[in-house]
Amino acid sequence: MLTITHRIKDENGIHARPAGLLATEAKKFVCDIFVEKNGKKANAKKIFEVMSLCVKGK
């Protein structure tokens, strides 16, 4: 399994528009893609799961 760590720099975090763009791109791949924050995982192909993580930038 490949793990990539990325820091969100935008202070607005992953809100509706970036979450939608992420989901659209993730759906192009056959593999499973997850976003994780503080031990909670979200399927990157599902916009509402990604938004439910409430990812904020620093």
Buried (B, 14 or more C-beta within 10 A) or exposed (E): EEEEEEEBEEEEBBBEEBBBEBBEEBEEEEEEBEBEBEEEEBBBBBBEBBBEBEBEEE
